[in-house]
Amino acid sequence: MILGGSTCCCFTQLHPATAAARLRLPPARAANTSSEPAAARLRAVLEQVDDELRKGNDEAALSLVRCSQGEGGGLRCFGAARQVPQRLYKLDELKLNGIDTSSFLSPVDQTLGSIERNLQIASLLGGLSVSFAFELSQLQALLTFVGLLFVWSVDLIYYNGGARNLVLDTIAHSLSEKYHNRVIEHEAGHFLIAYLLGVLPKEYTITSLDTLMKQGSLNVQAGTAFVDFEFVEEINTGKLSAKMLNKFSCIALAGVATEHLLYGYAEGGLDDVNKLDGLFKSLGFTQNKADSQVRWAVLNIVLILRRHEKARSKLAEAMSSGRSVGSCIEVIEENINPEDI
């Protein structure tokens, strides 16, 4: 599943590796069995997690994380988020917590929209200037226009607008510091919520150019991907458990929620919302049932993000520096108070 506007969070079908048998897990639970400092042992585990993720051994990486959970120098925060009870919440209850769902679920990327409009105007003026400069005939001008329209259509059909997104996103990151920071905060929200709910982040990219260089494809958006074979297995059976649906809902809306908390509105994440809506429809949810699920998820995410503001902020700094998934997990573990989970 690919979620996101300019960026996204991604649940993609990943093939479980058979490398779990090769795990070499340092003793992360028993603090008194080794003279090695707990922090060093934990770092060694996270380095091995990074190594397994780079190899594509997603099941092995997840096994490492789960085996490292617990006190005594282990991972305390994975899947340890304190959540609100799941019940039917009214809009008034969300408003009391400073949440306006109308703006929450209708993000509009004004930055990319403005850049695209300016490029269209510049292209039109440039085309007219070239036409006059080279004294092109009406037929030549028409053929040029048709050629450009063909290129645009090919990108839209075969690459899902990937080339367009690449150009707009690259310009936006170069010209707008606010846009650049917003994307980082958006992805940090996805990453943090996923980890606290027990879903292991696999990799992340901040820009479309980074994604193109790593993936070699225009069809893949920038964003955060997750180790999701358990989700895929449930989808393939035709049944999705309530627990998995809750995780999916929260992770999908985490980026939008982060932007809403920081800026008062969200620009990115429209695709996140659309993909979640598509899932509800595929499950046969009525509008009332979908609304109930979204309201609970929104309230749950916002309260978690507020509770762990320091961890989210430090995580965003780490992701901005391009640190590995394991290093980002270490940042989360170091900046969450045990009393808050």
N, C-alpha and C positions, 0 to 999 in steps of 0.2 A: 504494500500500500504506500503510495506516495502522497504526502500531505504537505501543503504549503503554497504561498503565493509566489513571491520571489524566491522564498526558501521554503523548505518543507521538512516534515519528519517522515521517515520512511519505514514501513513494514514491508519488506520484500521477501519473496519466497527463497529461503536459504536452506541448503541441503545439510542436514546434521552430519557432522564428521564422525569418523570412527576413531578419532585420535584420543578419545577420553581415556583409553587404557594406558596412554603414554604419559599421563599427568605426573608431574614431579612437584608435589605440593609441599612447600615448607611448612613446618608446624606452626599454624597461625593461632591455634586456640590455647594451647597450654603455655602460658607465659613463663612458667617456672621450669620448663624442660630444656631451655637453652639460654645461654648467656647472651645470645644475640639480641640486641634491642628490638622491642616489638615493632617500632616504626620501620626498621630496616627489613625485618621479616615480611611485613605487610607490603613494603615497596617491592620486594623480590617477587611476591605473589602477583602484584599488579603488572610488573614487567613481563611475567610469564603470560598473563592475560593478554597483554598487548601482542606478544609473540604469537599466541594462538589465533587471535583475531586477524593478524596480518597473513597468516597461513590459510585463513578461511575455516579454521576449526572452531566454529561457533559453539557447538555443543561442549567441546572441551573447555572453552573460555568460560561458559556459563557454569560448568561444573566446578571450576576453580573458584569462582566467586562464591558459589553456594557453600562450598566446603570451607571457605575462609570466613564465613559469618560467625559472629559471636563476640564475646568479651575477650579480654586478654590479648589485645593487639589485633583482633580480627576485624572484619568489616561490620560495623555496627548499623549502618544506615540502609543497606540494600534491602528493599522491601519493607522498611520499618516505618513508613510514614504514618503519622497519626491522622486518621480520616474522620470525616463527619458521618453520622449514621445515615444510611440510605433510606430515604422516605420521600414522600411528595412534598416538595418545597414550593411555597407561593412566591410570586414575584416580589411581594412586599418584604419577604424575609431576605431576599437577595439585595433589595434596595437598602435595607437596614445595614447591610454589610458593604455598602458603597459599590454595588454591582449593577450596571445598567445593561441588561441583556440585549436591548435593541441595537446599541452600538457595538456590543460585544460580538454579535454573530453576523455583522455586516461590514467587515473590513474592506476599505478601499485604498489601494496603494496610490496615493496622490503623487508621490515622488516619481515613480516609474511612469505614471500617466502623464505628468507634466513633461518629462523628458521625451516621451514618445510623441507628444503633440509638437514640441519644439523641433524634433527631428523631421517630422512630416512637413512642417512649414519650411524648414531649411532645405529639405529635399525638393520641394516644389519650386522654391525660389532659385535653387541651384540648377534645376532642370530648365527653368525658363532662361536663365543666364547662359547656359550651354547652348540652348536652342538658338538664341539670338547671336551668340558669339560665332557659332559654326554655321549659321544660316541654314539650319535643318528645315527640311520641308515638313509639311503636316504629316505625310506618310511616315517619314523617318521618326518624327516625334511620337507618333502613334505606336510604331513598332518598338521603340524604346520603352514606352509605358507598358505595353503588353509583355515585353521581356521581363521587366521588373515585377509585374503582377504574377508572372509565371514562377519566378524565383520565390516570391512570397508564398504562393500557393504550395509549392513543393515543401518549403520549410514547415508550413502549417500542417500539411497532410502526413509527411513522412517523419518529421522530427518534432511534431506537436508544438511548433513554435519555438523550438530550442535555439535556433540562431537568433531570432528576435530577442528572446529572453537573455541570451548571452550578451548581445550588444547593449541592451538597456541596463542590465545588471552591472556590467563592467563600467559603463559611463556613470551610473549612480554611485557605485562604490568609490570611484575616482573623484567625483565632484561634490558629493554630499557626505560629510562626516556623520550627520544625523542618521542618514539612511544606513551607513555602514554599522554604526553602533546599534541601531534598532535591529538589524538582522542578527547581530551577535547575541543581543539580549533575547531575541525570539528563540534562537536555537538553544541558548543556555536554559531557557524555560522548559523546552522539550526534554533536554538531557536530564535536568535535575528531577523533574516529575517522574520520568521513566525509571530512573535509578531508585528513587525513594519508593516506587510502587513495585519494584522487583523485576523490572525489564532492563536487561543489560544493553546499553548503547554499543553499537558496533563500530561506527565511524561517523564523522561529520565533515561537512565542508561549508564554508561561509559564502563563497562566491561561485557563480556559474562557471567562471574560468577555472577555478580550482577543481570543480567537478569534472569539467572536460578533460583536464590534464590527468586526473586520477582514473576516470572511468573510460575516457576515450569515446564518449558518446554525447550527442546533443539532446538525446531523449531523456537524460537523467537530470533532475533539478538539484540545485544545492540544498543541503539540509542535513538532518540527522537520521541515520539508519540504525536499526535495532536488531538484536538477535531474537528472531521471532518464529522459530520453527514450531514452537508449541502453539502459537496463534494459528499458523498455517495448517497444522494438523487438525485443529478443531474446525477450522473453516472447511477443510476437505471432507470432514465427516458430516457436514451440513448442520452442525449444532455448535453454537457458541455459548459457553458457560457465562453466567452472570459475572463471575469474577474476572474473566478475560474481557468481557464487554466493558466493565468498569475501568479496567486499565486502559483499554483502547480509547475510550471516550475522554479520559483525563489527559492522556498523552497527546491526543489529536488537538485538544483545545488549549494545551499548556502555553504554546507560543503566543496565541492571541491574548490569553490571560496575562502573560508577562508584559506585553505591550500596553494593555489596558491599565495595569497597575502603575507602570512607569510614566506613561505619556497621557493617560486619560482616554485614549482611543487606540485602535489597532489599524494598521495599514496592511500588514502581511497576514497570511493565514486563511485567505478565502478558500483555497483548495482544501485546506484542513477541514473546514466547516462542510464543504460540499462532499468530501469523501465520507465524513461521519454521517451525513444525511443519507448518502447512498447506502451505507451499511444498514442504517435503520430500515430503509425501504426494503432491502434484500431480506431482512429478518421479519418483514411483515408488521412492523410497528405501526400502531395508529399515531396520529399527530400528538394526541395527549400523552401517550407513552413515551414518544421521542422527546417531547418537551420536558417531561419529568426527569428523564435520564440526563438531559443536557443541563437542567437547573442544578441537579445534584452534583454533576461533574464540575460545573463552573464554580459553585460554592466550595467544593472540596479543594479544587486547584488553588483558588485565590487564597484560602486560609493557609494552605501548605506553603505557598510562595511567600506570604507575609511572615509566617513563622520562621522561614529559613532564608530571609532576605540577605544576610551576610554570605551564606554559602552560595546563593545564586549570583551575587555580585562578584565574588572571587572566582567562581566558575566561568563567568563571562570573560574575566580578564585572562584566565588560562586558555580559553578557547580562542580568544583574540590573538594569543601568542602562538596558536597552532600546536598546543601540547597534546600528547597522546591521550587516548581514552583512559588508560590506566592512571596517568598523571591527573587527569580531570577528576577521576573517582577519588584519588587521594586528596585533592583539594576539597571535595565535598565532605569527606570523612573528617578532615581537620577543622572544618568550620561549622560543624553542627553540634550543638550542645546535646549531650546524652539525655537531658531532661526534656528535650523537645521532640523526642521520637518515642 
